Amino acid sequence: MIKMIGTDHSLAPVSVRSSIFLTKDRIIELMEQLRHTLPAEGAVVISTCNRLEIWVSTDEAGEPVEEAASCEDPLLLLLCRLAGLRAEEYAPYFVKRTSEKAIRHLFYLACGLRSAILAEDQVLTQVKDALDFSREHQLSGSTMEVLFRTAVTAAKRIKTEVSFTRANSSAIEQAVLRLRDKGMSLDGKKCMVIGNGEYGRLAAVTLLSHGARVMMTLRQYHSQKAAPPQGCSSIPYDDRYQYLPECQVVVSATASPHCTLKKEPLSLCRPDHPIVFLDLAVPRDIEPEIRELPFCTLYDIDDFYTTDSGENAEAYRQAEEIIRKYIDEYALWERTRDLRPRIRGIEDGAVSSLSLRLKKTIKKLPLTEEQKEELLAQIGQSAGKVINKLIYDLQDHLPEEEFRDCIDGMEKIYHE
């Protein structure tokens, strides 16, 4: 069974999401515990600024559900124990999904149809990176591998074939639109970006594209490794408060567990003009209390969501059609996974039969014994790939019962 619990921007405010944000070390620890305590065949954790989702595959059986998470749910209990939180306090922010309900959610998520910003690209990368991270630590398992890879493939096809209004937007782009709607142009404005990771660099490039003059903070021990984007100047991270009075807009987008800007030192800056602060990080980068300062206007990640007004109805229909196709493909893999060992046996039998027929011919070739063995091995590998493709192409063109009959027949040929 596929099981998951998760929370996102629609269920939990940024203050809650900040408290459950997991570092990579914590993610590894959580997945290892899931593998050993449930036990789970595989586990994947998606931890981003907008969501935390814990996925596992187990041997359990049960009906598909989508419901509020219980404080007794083993996935939630493990998460809260690891984060030092009380499950009964955080259960209301989580939803539990199993089987088909969970699978459908993952496909919609990977395609950006569950995102705070409709059809955005970053979530696809986040889903793929979550699987890669689990695989890197030998914790993904075969079911999670196939499920996540199929969802990523569906999402890539939708990105290529379906056009959504406001698609491919990002939080910083939405922030720029919000400022423009409020009458603030960025053209010629001086902006500071704190953070030179993926999101910080995206913010800098976006601000530059709107005509802003951008400076980016660099920590001293990173200064020789990461140059700012072209057209963007750099300042030492430790001098950020010194440069703040020059800025009209300040963006913070780091992966730091600590605040990059705090009220007390910020109050000493005393600029002669208002400053807009954009906190795009989870956990928060900027202390919410800076709102109390007269020159500060603060927005956080939850202020930059989009809602669909209905103009994407046709795009949704096209995306759902693609999603259904790939969900069916995964479901077929799940139903016929018992055939995998049998198909490997057929491959081995066919390759063995071919090798016996070729040995006499290869023996006559003017080659060393080592070269003959290598040639025979290469032929066997190629033959195995051809047979594998033939069998799985056959699966794509036959009803499931007829395909099973074919496997029965091929087994008899090579087991005689």
C-alpha positions in Angstrom: 0.0 0.0 0.0 1.1 3.6 -0.7 0.7 5.8 2.4 1.4 9.5 3.0 0.7 12.3 5.4 1.3 15.8 4.4 0.6 19.5 5.0 1.0 22.5 2.7 0.1 26.2 2.3 -3.6 25.4 2.2 -3.6 23.6 5.5 -0.9 25.3 7.7 0.3 28.9 8.0 4.0 29.7 7.5 4.5 29.7 11.3 3.5 26.1 11.5 5.4 25.0 8.4 8.5 26.7 9.8 8.3 24.6 13.0 8.2 21.2 11.0 10.7 22.1 8.3 13.3 19.3 8.0 16.9 19.5 7.2 18.5 16.9 5.0 20.1 15.1 8.0 16.7 15.0 9.7 15.1 13.6 6.5 17.6 10.8 6.3 17.0 10.0 10.0 13.2 10.0 9.5 13.3 7.8 6.4 15.6 5.3 8.2 13.2 5.1 11.1 10.3 4.6 8.7 12.1 1.7 7.0 12.8 0.0 10.3 9.8 0.7 12.5 6.8 0.3 10.1 8.5 -1.5 8.4 8.4 0.3 5.0 9.7 -1.1 1.8 10.6 2.5 0.7 10.3 6.1 1.8 10.4 9.5 0.2 10.1 12.9 2.0 9.2 16.1 0.2 10.2 19.1 2.4 9.9 22.6 0.8 8.8 26.1 1.8 5.2 25.2 0.9 4.8 21.6 2.0 6.0 18.7 4.0 5.0 15.2 2.7 6.1 11.8 4.0 5.6 8.9 1.6 6.0 5.2 2.3 5.2 1.9 0.6 4.2 -1.1 2.9 2.8 -4.6 2.6 -0.4 -3.5 4.4 -3.8 -3.7 2.7 -6.7 -1.4 3.0 -9.2 0.9 1.4 -8.1 4.2 -0.2 -8.7 7.1 2.1 -8.2 10.9 2.1 -8.9 12.2 5.6 -7.6 14.4 8.4 -4.6 12.8 10.0 -4.9 11.2 13.4 -2.5 12.1 16.2 -2.0 8.3 16.5 -0.9 8.0 12.9 2.6 6.3 13.0 4.0 8.6 10.3 2.9 11.7 12.2 4.2 10.3 15.5 7.6 9.6 14.1 7.8 13.1 12.6 6.7 14.8 15.8 9.0 12.7 17.9 11.9 13.7 15.6 11.0 17.4 15.6 10.3 17.5 19.4 6.6 18.4 18.8 3.3 17.1 20.2 1.3 15.1 17.6 -2.0 16.2 19.0 -1.1 19.8 18.4 0.0 19.3 14.8 -2.4 16.6 13.6 -5.1 19.2 12.6 -2.7 20.6 10.0 -2.0 17.2 8.3 -4.0 15.1 5.9 -3.6 11.3 5.4 -3.9 9.6 2.0 -3.6 6.0 1.0 -3.5 3.9 -2.2 -5.3 5.5 -5.2 -6.1 8.7 -3.3 -2.4 9.2 -2.6 -1.3 8.2 -6.1 -3.6 10.8 -7.7 -2.4 13.5 -5.3 1.2 12.9 -6.2 0.5 13.2 -10.0 -1.4 16.4 -9.5 1.3 17.7 -7.2 4.2 17.0 -9.6 2.3 18.8 -12.4 2.0 21.9 -10.3 -1.8 21.6 -9.9 -1.5 21.5 -6.1 0.9 24.4 -5.9 0.4 27.8 -4.3 1.4 29.3 -7.7 -0.6 27.5 -10.4 1.4 25.1 -12.7 4.8 26.4 -11.4 7.9 24.6 -12.4 9.8 24.3 -9.1 7.6 21.7 -7.6 8.5 19.2 -10.4 12.2 19.7 -9.5 11.4 19.3 -5.8 9.5 16.0 -6.4 12.4 14.7 -8.6 15.0 15.8 -6.1 13.1 14.1 -3.2 13.3 10.8 -5.1 16.9 11.3 -6.0 17.8 12.1 -2.4 16.0 8.9 -1.1 17.7 6.8 -3.8 21.1 8.3 -3.0 20.7 6.9 0.5 19.3 3.5 -0.6 15.9 4.3 1.0 13.5 4.7 -2.0 12.5 1.1 -2.7 11.1 -0.2 -6.0 7.5 1.0 -5.5 8.5 4.6 -4.7 11.0 4.5 -7.6 8.4 3.6 -10.2 5.6 5.7 -8.7 7.6 8.9 -8.5 9.4 8.4 -11.8 6.0 7.9 -13.5 4.6 11.0 -11.9 7.6 13.0 -13.0 7.3 11.7 -16.6 3.6 12.8 -16.6 4.5 16.2 -15.3 7.2 16.7 -17.9 4.7 15.9 -20.7 2.2 18.3 -19.3 4.8 21.0 -19.1 5.5 20.4 -22.8 2.0 20.0 -24.1 -0.3 22.0 -21.9 -0.4 25.8 -21.5 -1.7 27.3 -18.2 -2.3 31.0 -17.7 0.2 32.2 -15.1 2.1 28.9 -15.6 5.8 28.8 -14.7 5.5 31.7 -12.2 7.4 31.8 -9.0 7.0 33.4 -5.6 9.3 36.3 -6.5 7.5 36.9 -9.7 4.2 37.0 -7.9 5.8 39.4 -5.4 6.8 41.7 -8.2 3.3 41.6 -9.6 1.9 42.4 -6.1 4.2 45.4 -5.8 3.2 46.6 -9.3 -0.5 46.3 -8.4 0.2 48.5 -5.4 1.8 51.1 -7.7 5.4 50.3 -7.0 7.7 50.0 -10.1 11.1 48.3 -9.6 12.7 50.3 -12.4 15.8 52.0 -10.9 15.0 50.8 -7.4 17.8 49.6 -5.2 17.2 46.1 -3.9 19.1 43.7 -1.6 18.8 39.9 -2.0 19.9 37.9 1.1 20.9 34.4 0.1 22.8 33.2 -3.0 21.2 29.7 -3.3 18.7 28.6 -5.9 15.9 30.9 -4.7 18.1 33.8 -3.9 19.6 33.8 -7.4 16.2 33.4 -9.0 15.1 36.5 -7.0 18.1 38.5 -8.1 17.6 37.6 -11.8 13.9 38.4 -11.6 14.5 41.8 -10.0 17.2 42.7 -12.5 14.8 41.8 -15.3 12.3 44.4 -14.0 15.0 47.1 -14.0 16.1 47.0 -10.4 19.6 47.7 -9.2 20.4 44.6 -7.2 23.0 43.7 -4.6 23.4 40.2 -3.2 24.9 39.2 0.1 27.7 36.7 0.1 29.1 35.1 3.3 32.9 35.4 3.5 33.6 31.7 3.3 31.4 31.5 0.1 32.8 34.6 -1.6 35.4 32.8 -3.6 33.0 30.0 -4.7 29.7 31.7 -5.7 29.7 34.9 -7.8 26.4 36.8 -8.0 24.4 36.7 -11.3 25.6 39.0 -14.0 24.5 42.6 -13.4 24.2 42.1 -9.7 26.8 43.5 -7.2 27.8 41.7 -4.0 28.2 42.8 -0.4 29.4 40.8 2.6 26.6 39.2 4.5 27.8 40.6 7.8 27.4 44.2 6.4 23.8 43.8 5.4 22.4 46.1 8.0 24.9 48.8 7.0 23.5 48.8 3.4 19.8 48.5 4.3 19.1 52.2 4.5 20.0 52.5 0.8 17.4 50.0 -0.3 13.7 50.2 -1.3 13.2 46.4 -1.4 14.9 43.6 0.5 14.4 40.0 -0.4 15.5 37.1 1.9 15.5 33.6 0.5 17.9 31.4 2.4 17.9 27.8 3.8 19.1 29.0 7.1 17.4 27.8 10.3 18.1 31.3 11.8 16.7 34.7 11.0 18.7 36.8 8.6 17.0 40.0 9.7 15.9 40.9 13.3 13.8 43.7 14.6 16.3 45.1 17.1 19.3 45.7 14.8 16.9 46.7 12.0 15.4 49.5 14.2 18.9 51.1 14.4 19.1 51.5 10.6 16.5 54.4 10.5 16.2 54.9 6.7 14.5 58.1 5.4 12.1 56.1 3.2 9.8 53.0 3.5 11.3 49.6 2.8 9.4 46.6 1.5 10.7 43.3 2.9 9.9 40.0 1.1 10.5 36.8 3.1 10.4 33.9 0.7 11.9 31.4 3.1 10.6 28.6 5.3 11.7 28.5 8.1 11.2 32.3 8.2 14.2 34.5 7.4 12.8 37.8 8.8 11.4 38.3 12.2 7.6 39.0 11.9 8.0 41.7 14.6 9.7 44.1 12.1 6.1 44.9 11.0 6.1 47.1 14.1 8.8 49.4 12.7 7.3 52.4 11.0 9.4 52.1 7.8 8.8 48.4 7.3 6.3 46.6 5.1 6.7 42.8 5.4 5.3 40.1 3.1 6.0 36.4 3.5 5.6 33.4 1.3 1.9 33.0 2.1 1.1 36.4 0.6 2.0 35.3 -3.0 -0.5 32.6 -3.9 -2.6 32.5 -7.0 -6.2 31.5 -7.4 -7.6 30.2 -10.7 -10.5 32.3 -12.1 -11.6 29.5 -14.5 -9.7 30.5 -17.7 -7.7 27.3 -17.3 -10.6 24.9 -17.6 -9.4 23.5 -21.0 -5.8 23.2 -19.7 -7.0 21.3 -16.7 -9.0 18.9 -18.9 -5.9 18.2 -21.1 -3.7 17.8 -18.0 -6.1 15.4 -16.4 -6.3 13.3 -19.5 -2.5 12.9 -19.4 -2.5 12.2 -15.7 -5.1 9.4 -16.1 -3.0 7.8 -18.8 0.1 7.7 -16.5 -1.8 6.6 -13.4 -3.2 3.7 -15.5 0.4 2.9 -16.5 1.5 2.8 -12.9 -1.5 0.7 -11.9 -0.7 -1.8 -14.6 2.9 -2.0 -13.2 1.5 -2.6 -9.7 -0.9 -5.3 -10.8 1.6 -7.2 -12.8 4.7 -6.8 -10.6 4.3 -10.5 -9.6 5.3 -11.2 -13.3 8.7 -9.5 -13.0 10.6 -12.5 -11.6 9.0 -14.7 -14.2 9.9 -12.3 -17.1 13.5 -12.3 -15.8 13.5 -16.1 -15.9 12.2 -16.0 -19.5 15.0 -13.6 -20.4 17.6 -15.8 -18.8 16.3 -18.9 -20.5 16.3 -17.2 -23.9 19.8 -15.8 -23.5 21.1 -19.2 -22.3 19.5 -20.9 -25.3 21.0 -18.4 -27.7 24.4 -18.8 -26.1 24.4 -22.5 -26.5 23.6 -22.1 -30.2 26.4 -19.5 -30.7 29.2 -21.2 -28.8 30.2 -23.5 -31.7 30.2 -20.6 -34.2 32.2 -18.3 -31.9 34.6 -21.1 -31.0 35.8 -21.1 -34.7 36.5 -17.4 -34.7 40.2 -16.3 -34.7 40.0 -14.8 -31.2 41.6 -15.5 -27.8 39.5 -17.4 -25.3 39.1 -14.2 -23.3 37.8 -12.3 -26.4 35.4 -15.1 -27.2 33.9 -15.0 -23.6 33.6 -11.2 -23.8 31.9 -11.4 -27.2 29.4 -14.0 -25.9 28.7 -11.9 -22.9 28.0 -8.8 -25.0 25.7 -10.8 -27.3 23.8 -12.1 -24.2 23.4 -8.6 -22.8 22.1 -7.3 -26.1 19.7 -10.2 -26.5 18.4 -9.8 -23.0 17.5 -6.1 -23.7 15.8 -7.0 -27.0 13.7 -9.8 -25.3 12.8 -7.5 -22.4 11.6 -4.8 -24.8 9.7 -7.3 -26.8 7.8 -8.6 -23.7 7.0 -5.2 -22.3 5.9 -3.9 -25.7 3.6 -7.0 -25.9 2.2 -6.0 -22.5 1.3 -2.5 -23.9 -0.7 -4.1 -26.7 -2.6 -6.9 -25.0 -5.3 -7.1 -22.4 -3.8 -8.1 -19.0 -5.2 -11.7 -19.0 -3.9 -12.4 -22.5 -0.5 -11.0 -21.5 -0.5 -13.4 -18.5 -1.3 -16.3 -20.9 1.7 -15.3 -23.1 4.0 -15.3 -20.0 2.7 -18.8 -19.2 3.4 -20.0 -22.7 6.9 -18.5 -22.9 7.8 -20.0 -19.5 6.9 -23.5 -20.8 9.2 -23.0 -23.8 12.3 -22.2 -21.7 11.5 -24.5 -18.8 11.3 -27.7 -20.8 
